Amino acid sequence: MKYNFLILLPLLALGACNDSSDSEQKDMEYPVIASGTEEASPSNCQIYERGGTIPFTYVFTDDTELGAFNIEVHHNFDHHTHSTSSVECEMEPNKKAQHPWIFNEDFSIPSGQTSYSPQLEIPIPEDIDTGDYHFVIRVTDRAGWQQICAVAVKIK
């Protein structure tokens, strides 16, 4: 009898760790960043002016629920890649950054959304180095899955 209890105890512990809501489907899908439309902005190879703005318009979707998104802008003076696009833009020669633009901001998405289309104006500082930049978009769903899209832009 004592040995039966020792065998039964680990089985009970394993059962307590199982998710009690077997009827709920786990989110196993990445969110989607829709950038293949004419409305998506910015897109590869677009040119912007210091002191101006970059209009941001994309559509994010998820099969279950979206969570948040992030926008990052950083220089690409060394011609590195993020490999999210097959489009190649004309690049300026490599150079050393003196006053590069670095932008990194998180944005929330209202709860319960499976589709979200933010429209923002990202201000470009006037005192930054001109040249090649990456505009990186990351969207995360409520389950933690993340999708990334990086486009190459130029600041004049």
MIDRENGU-369680 format. One record per atom (N, C-alpha, C): residue in three letters; x, y, z. Coordinates in steps of 0.1 Angstrom, whole numbers, padded with zeros to 4 digits, always signed. Layout:
<recs>
ALAXYZ;...
</recs>
This chain:
<recs>
MET+0008-0012+0000;MET+0000+0000+0000;MET+0009+0013+0000;LYS+0019+0012+0008;LYS+0029+0024+0009;LYS+0035+0026-0005;TYR+0038+0016-0012;TYR+0045+0018-0025;TYR+0035+0023-0036;ASN+0022+0019-0035;ASN+0012+0024-0044;ASN+0010+0039-0042;PHE+0011+0044-0030;PHE+0010+0058-0027;PHE+0022+0066-0034;LEU+0034+0060-0033;LEU+0046+0066-0038;LEU+0045+0067-0053;ILE+0039+0058-0060;ILE+0037+0058-0074;ILE+0026+0068-0078;LEU+0016+0068-0070;LEU+0004+0077-0073;LEU+0008+0092-0071;LEU+0016+0095-0062;LEU+0020+0109-0058;LEU+0025+0117-0070;PRO+0036+0111-0078;PRO+0041+0118-0089;PRO+0030+0120-0100;LEU+0022+0110-0102;LEU+0011+0111-0112;LEU+0001+0123-0109;LEU-0002+0124-0096;LEU-0011+0135-0092;LEU-0004+0148-0094;ALA+0009+0149-0091;ALA+0016+0162-0093;ALA+0017+0166-0108;LEU+0019+0156-0117;LEU+0019+0159-0131;LEU+0005+0163-0136;GLY-0006+0157-0131;GLY-0019+0161-0134;GLY-0022+0176-0130;ALA-0016+0180-0119;ALA-0019+0194-0114;ALA-0012+0204-0123;CYS-0002+0200-0131;CYS+0005+0209-0139;CYS-0002+0211-0153;ASN-0011+0202-0156;ASN-0017+0203-0169;ASN-0027+0215-0169;ASP-0028+0221-0181;ASP-0038+0232-0183;ASP-0052+0227-0182;SER-0060+0233-0173;SER-0073+0229-0170;SER-0083+0233-0181;SER-0079+0242-0190;SER-0087+0246-0201;SER-0083+0240-0214;ASP-0085+0226-0215;ASP-0081+0219-0227;ASP-0089+0224-0239;SER-0101+0230-0237;SER-0109+0234-0248;SER-0104+0247-0255;GLU-0095+0255-0248;GLU-0089+0266-0254;GLU-0078+0262-0263;GLN-0078+0268-0275;GLN-0067+0266-0284;GLN-0055+0275-0281;LYS-0043+0270-0281;LYS-0031+0278-0278;LYS-0028+0285-0291;ASP-0023+0298-0290;ASP-0019+0306-0301;ASP-0006+0301-0306;MET-0005+0296-0318;MET+0008+0291-0323;MET+0012+0298-0336;GLU+0005+0309-0339;GLU+0007+0316-0352;GLU+0014+0330-0349;TYR+0023+0333-0358;TYR+0030+0346-0358;TYR+0020+0357-0362;PRO+0021+0369-0357;PRO+0013+0380-0362;PRO+0018+0384-0376;VAL+0011+0392-0383;VAL+0014+0395-0397;VAL+0015+0410-0398;ILE+0026+0415-0405;ILE+0028+0429-0408;ILE+0025+0430-0423;ALA+0014+0437-0426;ALA+0011+0438-0441;ALA+0018+0450-0446;SER+0028+0448-0455;SER+0035+0458-0461;SER+0035+0458-0476;GLY+0028+0449-0482;GLY+0027+0448-0496;GLY+0017+0456-0503;THR+0011+0466-0496;THR+0001+0474-0502;THR+0007+0488-0505;GLU+0000+0495-0514;GLU+0004+0509-0517;GLU+0004+0518-0505;GLU-0005+0515-0496;GLU-0007+0524-0484;GLU+0004+0523-0474;ALA+0011+0512-0474;ALA+0021+0509-0464;ALA+0033+0520-0465;SER+0036+0525-0454;SER+0046+0536-0454;SER+0053+0535-0440;PRO+0067+0536-0440;PRO+0075+0537-0452;PRO+0077+0524-0459;SER+0082+0526-0472;SER+0086+0514-0480;SER+0100+0515-0484;ASN+0106+0504-0489;ASN+0120+0504-0493;ASN+0123+0515-0502;CYS+0135+0521-0500;CYS+0141+0531-0509;CYS+0135+0545-0508;GLN+0126+0547-0500;GLN+0120+0561-0499;GLN+0130+0570-0493;ILE+0129+0583-0497;ILE+0138+0593-0493;ILE+0131+0604-0484;TYR+0136+0607-0473;TYR+0130+0617-0464;TYR+0140+0628-0461;GLU+0135+0639-0456;GLU+0144+0651-0453;GLU+0145+0653-0438;ARG+0157+0657-0434;ARG+0159+0661-0420;ARG+0150+0672-0416;GLY+0144+0671-0404;GLY+0134+0681-0400;GLY+0120+0678-0404;GLY+0118+0668-0413;GLY+0105+0664-0417;GLY+0100+0652-0409;THR+0091+0645-0415;THR+0085+0633-0408;THR+0084+0621-0417;ILE+0084+0610-0411;ILE+0081+0597-0418;ILE+0067+0593-0414;PRO+0058+0593-0424;PRO+0045+0588-0421;PRO+0045+0573-0419;PHE+0039+0568-0409;PHE+0039+0553-0406;PHE+0025+0548-0407;THR+0022+0539-0417;THR+0010+0533-0419;THR+0012+0518-0423;TYR+0009+0509-0415;TYR+0009+0495-0418;TYR-0003+0488-0412;VAL-0006+0476-0416;VAL-0017+0469-0410;VAL-0011+0456-0403;PHE-0015+0455-0390;PHE-0010+0443-0382;PHE-0022+0434-0380;THR-0021+0421-0382;THR-0031+0412-0379;THR-0026+0400-0372;ASP-0035+0393-0365;ASP-0032+0381-0357;ASP-0044+0372-0357;ASP-0042+0359-0356;ASP-0054+0350-0356;ASP-0061+0350-0343;THR-0054+0354-0332;THR-0060+0354-0319;THR-0061+0368-0313;GLU-0050+0374-0310;GLU-0050+0388-0304;GLU-0037+0394-0305;LEU-0036+0407-0310;LEU-0024+0414-0310;LEU-0020+0419-0297;GLY-0007+0422-0295;GLY-0002+0427-0282;GLY+0003+0441-0283;ALA+0014+0443-0290;ALA+0021+0456-0290;ALA+0030+0457-0303;PHE+0035+0469-0306;PHE+0045+0470-0316;PHE+0056+0480-0313;ASN+0067+0479-0320;ASN+0078+0487-0317;ASN+0083+0492-0331;ILE+0088+0505-0330;ILE+0094+0511-0342;ILE+0108+0515-0338;GLU+0118+0510-0346;GLU+0132+0514-0344;GLU+0138+0519-0357;VAL+0145+0530-0355;VAL+0153+0536-0367;VAL+0167+0536-0363;HIS+0176+0532-0371;HIS+0190+0533-0369;HIS+0198+0534-0382;HIS+0210+0539-0381;HIS+0218+0541-0393;HIS+0222+0528-0399;ASN+0225+0528-0412;ASN+0230+0517-0419;ASN+0242+0521-0427;PHE+0251+0529-0421;PHE+0263+0534-0427;PHE+0273+0523-0430;ASP+0272+0512-0423;ASP+0281+0500-0426;ASP+0275+0490-0435;HIS+0263+0492-0440;HIS+0256+0484-0450;HIS+0253+0470-0445;HIS+0249+0469-0432;HIS+0245+0456-0426;HIS+0230+0453-0431;THR+0226+0441-0429;THR+0212+0438-0434;THR+0204+0431-0423;HIS+0191+0432-0425;HIS+0182+0425-0416;HIS+0175+0414-0423;SER+0177+0412-0436;SER+0172+0401-0444;SER+0157+0399-0444;THR+0149+0410-0443;THR+0135+0408-0444;THR+0129+0413-0457;SER+0137+0418-0466;SER+0133+0422-0479;SER+0143+0418-0490;SER+0138+0415-0502;SER+0147+0412-0513;SER+0150+0424-0521;VAL+0144+0436-0518;VAL+0146+0448-0525;VAL+0160+0454-0521;GLU+0167+0458-0531;GLU+0180+0464-0529;GLU+0180+0479-0533;CYS+0183+0488-0524;CYS+0183+0502-0527;CYS+0197+0506-0530;GLU+0198+0517-0537;GLU+0211+0523-0540;GLU+0217+0528-0527;MET+0229+0524-0524;MET+0235+0528-0511;MET+0246+0538-0513;GLU+0248+0547-0503;GLU+0259+0556-0503;GLU+0271+0548-0498;PRO+0283+0554-0501;PRO+0295+0547-0496;PRO+0295+0545-0481;ASN+0302+0535-0476;ASN+0303+0533-0461;ASN+0309+0545-0455;LYS+0304+0549-0443;LYS+0310+0560-0436;LYS+0309+0558-0421;LYS+0316+0566-0413;LYS+0316+0565-0398;LYS+0305+0574-0394;ALA+0297+0570-0384;ALA+0286+0578-0379;ALA+0292+0589-0370;GLN+0287+0601-0371;GLN+0291+0612-0363;GLN+0279+0616-0354;HIS+0267+0618-0360;HIS+0255+0621-0352;HIS+0243+0613-0358;PRO+0244+0600-0356;PRO+0233+0592-0362;PRO+0220+0593-0355;TRP+0209+0591-0362;TRP+0196+0591-0356;TRP+0193+0577-0351;ILE+0189+0576-0338;ILE+0185+0564-0332;ILE+0172+0566-0326;PHE+0162+0559-0330;PHE+0148+0560-0325;PHE+0143+0547-0321;ASN+0137+0545-0310;ASN+0132+0532-0305;ASN+0121+0535-0296;GLU+0109+0531-0300;GLU+0097+0534-0292;GLU+0087+0522-0293;ASP+0081+0519-0281;ASP+0071+0508-0280;ASP+0057+0515-0280;PHE+0048+0508-0286;PHE+0034+0513-0287;PHE+0025+0501-0283;SER+0015+0504-0276;SER+0005+0494-0272;SER-0006+0493-0282;ILE-0012+0481-0283;ILE-0024+0479-0291;ILE-0036+0476-0282;PRO-0047+0483-0284;PRO-0059+0480-0275;PRO-0062+0465-0274;SER-0066+0461-0262;SER-0069+0447-0260;SER-0080+0442-0269;GLY-0079+0429-0273;GLY-0090+0423-0281;GLY-0089+0425-0296;GLN-0079+0432-0300;GLN-0077+0435-0315;GLN-0071+0423-0322;THR-0076+0419-0333;THR-0070+0410-0342;THR-0065+0417-0355;SER-0069+0429-0357;SER-0064+0438-0368;SER-0062+0452-0362;TYR-0051+0458-0366;TYR-0048+0471-0361;TYR-0040+0479-0371;SER-0044+0491-0374;SER-0037+0499-0384;SER-0033+0513-0378;PRO-0021+0514-0372;PRO-0017+0526-0366;PRO-0013+0536-0377;GLN-0015+0549-0375;GLN-0011+0559-0384;GLN-0004+0570-0376;LEU+0009+0570-0377;LEU+0018+0579-0369;LEU+0026+0588-0379;GLU+0031+0598-0373;GLU+0041+0607-0380;GLU+0054+0606-0371;ILE+0065+0601-0376;ILE+0077+0599-0368;ILE+0086+0611-0372;PRO+0088+0620-0363;PRO+0096+0632-0366;PRO+0111+0629-0368;ILE+0117+0635-0378;ILE+0131+0633-0381;ILE+0139+0645-0376;PRO+0149+0642-0367;PRO+0156+0654-0361;PRO+0164+0661-0373;GLU+0166+0674-0370;GLU+0173+0682-0381;GLU+0188+0681-0380;ASP+0194+0676-0369;ASP+0208+0676-0367;ASP+0215+0663-0368;ILE+0209+0654-0376;ILE+0214+0640-0377;ILE+0223+0638-0390;ASP+0231+0628-0390;ASP+0238+0625-0402;ASP+0228+0621-0413;THR+0231+0625-0425;THR+0223+0621-0436;THR+0228+0607-0441;GLY+0220+0600-0449;GLY+0225+0587-0454;GLY+0215+0576-0453;ASP+0220+0564-0453;ASP+0212+0552-0453;ASP+0208+0548-0438;TYR+0195+0545-0437;TYR+0189+0541-0424;TYR+0180+0529-0426;HIS+0178+0522-0415;HIS+0169+0511-0414;HIS+0157+0515-0406;PHE+0145+0512-0411;PHE+0133+0515-0403;PHE+0127+0501-0400;VAL+0128+0497-0387;VAL+0124+0483-0383;VAL+0111+0483-0375;ILE+0102+0475-0379;ILE+0089+0473-0373;ILE+0088+0459-0367;ARG+0084+0459-0354;ARG+0082+0446-0348;ARG+0068+0446-0342;VAL+0061+0436-0345;VAL+0048+0434-0339;VAL+0047+0421-0331;THR+0042+0421-0319;THR+0041+0410-0310;THR+0026+0407-0307;ASP+0022+0394-0307;ASP+0009+0391-0303;ASP+0008+0389-0288;ARG-0004+0387-0282;ARG-0006+0385-0268;ARG+0002+0373-0263;ALA+0003+0362-0272;ALA+0010+0350-0268;ALA+0025+0352-0268;GLY+0030+0363-0273;GLY+0045+0365-0274;GLY+0052+0362-0287;TRP+0044+0358-0297;TRP+0050+0356-0310;TRP+0053+0369-0316;GLN+0065+0370-0323;GLN+0069+0383-0329;GLN+0072+0382-0344;GLN+0068+0392-0351;GLN+0072+0393-0365;GLN+0080+0406-0367;ILE+0089+0406-0376;ILE+0098+0418-0379;ILE+0097+0421-0394;CYS+0098+0434-0396;CYS+0099+0439-0410;CYS+0108+0451-0410;ALA+0119+0450-0418;ALA+0128+0461-0419;ALA+0129+0467-0433;VAL+0128+0480-0434;VAL+0129+0486-0447;VAL+0140+0496-0447;ALA+0146+0498-0459;ALA+0158+0507-0460;ALA+0152+0520-0465;VAL+0156+0531-0458;VAL+0152+0544-0462;VAL+0165+0553-0462;LYS+0163+0565-0468;LYS+0174+0574-0469;LYS+0170+0587-0463;ILE+0179+0593-0456;ILE+0176+0607-0450;ILE+0186+0616-0457;LYS+0180+0627-0462;LYS+0188+0637-0469;LYS+0189+0650-0461;
</recs>
